[in-house]
């Protein structure tokens, strides 16, 4: 147990509305504080999670976010899995290109979210949905 957060026990938040995106941000912040991420790293992981949760809602039609406090034996961290059953990402290489957006807004995009975390993995296929796993380790 790390400051009220069980290590290895995922906490799940459904994402079906803008309010749920806010709840994801709050949950990620709580776990990031519990695993003792620095304030800068808390901000980075919350920002990445916000972008990815919004993508789950807007492009994936909603889904789930699973937040887990983890420890690799050397340092604690936070792992977050974003999953949806939407249309998937047709061209992942393009979607991961710096500056690429389909929304025309000021969103970070996948490449921006990837730069904010230590580990970033995308599993997707057209018609199969998308699963993105990010990890941020304590420094």
Helices and strands as residue ranges (DSSP letters): E 11-15, H 18-34, H 39-58, E 63-71, E 76-84, H 92-95, H 109-115, E 119-124, E 130-137
